[in-house]
Amino acid sequence: MTQNPEELARLRAKVEAARQQLVEAEANLAEQRLDIEAFEFEYEARVGVLLAQLQRIEGEVKLYLDRIQQQRNERTFGTAFSSVEEQYRQTWQAPRQEPTRPKPAPISENSAAQIKNLYRQLARRYHPDLAADEAERGHRTEKMTAVNDAYAARSLAELMALAKELENKGHGVSAVKGQTGEDMVQALSAELQRIQRRLRQIDLELHSLHTHHLVELSLEAKFAQQKGRDILAEMTAEIERRIARKTAERDMIKTQFDNL
């Protein structure tokens, strides 16, 4: 059966438009993931470190209180006495190891904008879904991996090198190849359905990112910054006050323990 060339052209154009939409969606997803990760690094570097310090001091307070209670129990019941809570702690509670994460190198707003724009340009040109065949898909996948790695590292130099390589080779968006007639329509329809499934998956992934526990705080920080406020600095100041109060409490309890 001969396929109407106009219908085939419309379907081909629809697939091409869907591919471009997918590239934009993938780029948006990658950007949002990295924005959340960058804020998480900043949060850990400025706030997380202090929270860990506060937790350690609170642990020391509890330890001194436990030792004071233990000494009182030993005076009453003998040196062999060990409370149920102490037996449980020694048996089951392992000391917590705080993870250490490297702080990313800061970049200027201008460089960040350049990196984001260049990443989108490279994603449009190198995305595997724009490949004409499996051989080109393999090449695009390899290059797209390098693009993603450079973007994750916030490396403008690497992205510019990849863009220069692309310019020298002159890669363009290839048209869909295949047999004419009904077979080609089926192949294009299957490709369109695959792209639409991936777009739905990206929507779900974006929704899950919005439920990340730091997303709301990062948005609050951005809005506050527009008004000249630094939310993380305010949090840091409050935690430092709590650390000072808890340190004084620990020192007082330690003195009490030393005088027993």
Contacts in CASP RR format, 6 or more apart in sequence:
PFRMAT RR
TARGET T0000
AUTHOR 0000-0000-0000
METHOD contacts of the structure
MODEL  1
MTQNPEELARLRAKVEAARQQLVEAEANLAEQRLDIEAFEFEYEARVGVL
LAQLQRIEGEVKLYLDRIQQQRNERTFGTAFSSVEEQYRQTWQAPRQEPT
RPKPAPISENSAAQIKNLYRQLARRYHPDLAADEAERGHRTEKMTAVNDA
YAARSLAELMALAKELENKGHGVSAVKGQTGEDMVQALSAELQRIQRRLR
QIDLELHSLHTHHLVELSLEAKFAQQKGRDILAEMTAEIERRIARKTAER
DMIKTQFDNL
1 181 0 8 1.000
1 182 0 8 1.000
2 181 0 8 1.000
3 180 0 8 1.000
3 181 0 8 1.000
3 182 0 8 1.000
3 184 0 8 1.000
3 185 0 8 1.000
7 185 0 8 1.000
8 180 0 8 1.000
8 181 0 8 1.000
8 184 0 8 1.000
8 185 0 8 1.000
8 188 0 8 1.000
11 185 0 8 1.000
11 188 0 8 1.000
11 189 0 8 1.000
11 192 0 8 1.000
12 175 0 8 1.000
12 176 0 8 1.000
12 188 0 8 1.000
14 192 0 8 1.000
15 176 0 8 1.000
15 188 0 8 1.000
15 191 0 8 1.000
15 192 0 8 1.000
15 195 0 8 1.000
16 173 0 8 1.000
16 175 0 8 1.000
16 176 0 8 1.000
18 192 0 8 1.000
18 195 0 8 1.000
18 196 0 8 1.000
18 199 0 8 1.000
19 127 0 8 1.000
19 129 0 8 1.000
19 130 0 8 1.000
19 195 0 8 1.000
20 124 0 8 1.000
21 195 0 8 1.000
21 199 0 8 1.000
22 127 0 8 1.000
22 129 0 8 1.000
22 195 0 8 1.000
22 198 0 8 1.000
22 199 0 8 1.000
22 202 0 8 1.000
23 123 0 8 1.000
23 124 0 8 1.000
23 127 0 8 1.000
23 129 0 8 1.000
23 130 0 8 1.000
24 120 0 8 1.000
24 124 0 8 1.000
25 199 0 8 1.000
25 202 0 8 1.000
26 123 0 8 1.000
26 127 0 8 1.000
26 202 0 8 1.000
27 119 0 8 1.000
27 120 0 8 1.000
27 123 0 8 1.000
27 124 0 8 1.000
28 202 0 8 1.000
28 206 0 8 1.000
29 202 0 8 1.000
29 205 0 8 1.000
29 206 0 8 1.000
29 209 0 8 1.000
30 119 0 8 1.000
30 123 0 8 1.000
30 148 0 8 1.000
30 151 0 8 1.000
31 116 0 8 1.000
31 119 0 8 1.000
32 206 0 8 1.000
32 209 0 8 1.000
33 209 0 8 1.000
34 151 0 8 1.000
34 152 0 8 1.000
35 218 0 8 1.000
36 209 0 8 1.000
36 212 0 8 1.000
36 214 0 8 1.000
36 215 0 8 1.000
36 218 0 8 1.000
38 104 0 8 1.000
39 214 0 8 1.000
39 217 0 8 1.000
39 218 0 8 1.000
39 221 0 8 1.000
40 214 0 8 1.000
41 101 0 8 1.000
41 103 0 8 1.000
41 104 0 8 1.000
42 103 0 8 1.000
42 232 0 8 1.000
43 214 0 8 1.000
43 217 0 8 1.000
43 232 0 8 1.000
44 101 0 8 1.000
44 103 0 8 1.000
45 103 0 8 1.000
46 232 0 8 1.000
46 233 0 8 1.000
46 235 0 8 1.000
46 236 0 8 1.000
47 232 0 8 1.000
47 235 0 8 1.000
47 236 0 8 1.000
47 239 0 8 1.000
50 236 0 8 1.000
50 239 0 8 1.000
50 240 0 8 1.000
50 243 0 8 1.000
51 239 0 8 1.000
52 98 0 8 1.000
53 243 0 8 1.000
54 239 0 8 1.000
54 242 0 8 1.000
54 243 0 8 1.000
54 246 0 8 1.000
57 243 0 8 1.000
57 246 0 8 1.000
57 247 0 8 1.000
57 250 0 8 1.000
58 246 0 8 1.000
60 250 0 8 1.000
61 246 0 8 1.000
61 249 0 8 1.000
61 250 0 8 1.000
61 253 0 8 1.000
64 250 0 8 1.000
64 253 0 8 1.000
64 254 0 8 1.000
64 256 0 8 1.000
64 257 0 8 1.000
65 253 0 8 1.000
66 85 0 8 1.000
66 86 0 8 1.000
67 257 0 8 1.000
68 253 0 8 1.000
68 256 0 8 1.000
68 257 0 8 1.000
68 260 0 8 1.000
69 83 0 8 1.000
70 81 0 8 1.000
70 82 0 8 1.000
70 83 0 8 1.000
70 86 0 8 1.000
71 257 0 8 1.000
71 260 0 8 1.000
73 81 0 8 1.000
73 83 0 8 1.000
74 81 0 8 1.000
104 154 0 8 1.000
105 154 0 8 1.000
107 115 0 8 1.000
107 154 0 8 1.000
107 156 0 8 1.000
111 154 0 8 1.000
111 156 0 8 1.000
112 154 0 8 1.000
114 156 0 8 1.000
115 151 0 8 1.000
115 154 0 8 1.000
115 155 0 8 1.000
115 156 0 8 1.000
115 159 0 8 1.000
118 156 0 8 1.000
118 159 0 8 1.000
118 160 0 8 1.000
118 163 0 8 1.000
119 147 0 8 1.000
119 150 0 8 1.000
119 151 0 8 1.000
119 159 0 8 1.000
121 163 0 8 1.000
122 147 0 8 1.000
122 159 0 8 1.000
122 162 0 8 1.000
122 163 0 8 1.000
122 166 0 8 1.000
123 144 0 8 1.000
123 147 0 8 1.000
124 130 0 8 1.000
124 173 0 8 1.000
125 166 0 8 1.000
125 171 0 8 1.000
125 172 0 8 1.000
125 173 0 8 1.000
126 140 0 8 1.000
126 143 0 8 1.000
126 144 0 8 1.000
126 147 0 8 1.000
126 162 0 8 1.000
126 166 0 8 1.000
126 171 0 8 1.000
127 140 0 8 1.000
127 144 0 8 1.000
128 137 0 8 1.000
128 138 0 8 1.000
128 140 0 8 1.000
128 141 0 8 1.000
128 144 0 8 1.000
129 195 0 8 1.000
130 140 0 8 1.000
130 173 0 8 1.000
130 174 0 8 1.000
131 137 0 8 1.000
131 138 0 8 1.000
131 139 0 8 1.000
131 140 0 8 1.000
131 174 0 8 1.000
132 174 0 8 1.000
132 175 0 8 1.000
132 176 0 8 1.000
132 177 0 8 1.000
133 177 0 8 1.000
136 174 0 8 1.000
143 162 0 8 1.000
143 166 0 8 1.000
146 158 0 8 1.000
146 162 0 8 1.000
147 159 0 8 1.000
147 162 0 8 1.000
149 158 0 8 1.000
150 158 0 8 1.000
150 159 0 8 1.000
150 162 0 8 1.000
151 159 0 8 1.000
176 187 0 8 1.000
176 188 0 8 1.000
176 191 0 8 1.000
178 184 0 8 1.000
178 187 0 8 1.000
179 187 0 8 1.000
209 215 0 8 1.000
217 231 0 8 1.000
220 231 0 8 1.000
221 230 0 8 1.000
221 231 0 8 1.000
221 232 0 8 1.000
224 230 0 8 1.000
224 231 0 8 1.000
225 231 0 8 1.000
END
